[in-house]
Amino acid sequence: MSTIPVNTEDGADLHYDFFEHNCPEVENIVCNPIYESYLKNSTIAPGVLRMAYHDCFVRGCDASLLLEGPDSEKSHPINAPMHGFEAIDAAKEEVEKACPGVVSCADVLQFAVRDVVILTGGCDWRVLAGRRDGLVSNSTEVPKNILAPDKKVSDLLQAFQKKGFNAAQMVTLTGAHTIGRASWFAFDVRIHNFSGDQSKVDPSLPPLFASILKKKCPSANLTKWVNLEVITPRRFDTQYYKNLIHKIGLLTSDMSMVADSHTQEQVYMNTNWQKFSSNFADAMVDLSKLDVLTVQSGEIRLKCRFVN
């Protein structure tokens, strides 16, 4: 598990300097409004970062997640906690002023994802570009591709393998949980209703951690949010993996990676910053190439929330 190969089959038409001649400053143009949005509200960082997974795992990296509509991906309850869309809108608006009709929302999103990781102290990577925007966004496709947080590692492995990712990549991409929060719904079963017993707590939770969680969320409450990583929740670092090893991971799906023989080694390996940052950068490039639309497929949306 020491190396994470990059899938070269998807995204063959993407290039690092795709806009060299028709919008050479696009990455700087995107970065400025993302930075300004982050200064106003730092929670847009994990919000935008989550978009990469939630967009790319449903229909590929085509910005279908950004589309509005009563039956769109965005409307599904799984995506209800998603936020940061206004930051993407602001970035796209500035790009359209400089280079009208040239840069897709899918590319803007991928540039922004890289930027928020850097803003929170994380790694940098070169972003491939040349994606086009999808025309379809269907809420029914979300639960088929985005797993609930109570799933076991076997479910995670199967879901990621269907998309072409190995166990090491899965563990590394899940490292995005080093920043951001989860609602009570994502972990309530561990502290209030474990194995169907409302008085039972997940025995794998350290007593002190369980007590803290119960104090934060004494009962079902949609307004309650808890940091996914409780020690350095606003910094992109390796603390997430260190917490998992000490059994203070919030989600069942996260904690299941520590005990499984397919994923345990990578969890420990990713506690090393140099290895994790390199692995994460490579995995994000790979994710950004998933089932992309290029050349004559899709369109270049003028506004990310609506098809042209």
Secondary structure, DSSP 8 states (H G I E B T S, - for coil): --------STTTT-BTTTTTTT-TTHHHHHHHHHHHHHHH-TTHHHHHHHHHHHHHTTTSSSSGGG--STTSGGGSGGGTT---HHHHHHHHHHHHHHSTTTS-HHHHHHHHHHHHHHHTT-------B--BB-S---GGGHHHHS--TT--HHHHHHHHHHTT--HHHHHHHGGGGGS-EEEGGGTHHHHT-GGG-TT---TTS-HHHHHHHHHH-SS--TT-EEESSSSSTTS-SSHHHHHHHTT--SSHHHHHHHH-TTTHHHHHHTTSHHHHHHHHHHHHHHHHTTT-B-TTSSB--SBTTB--
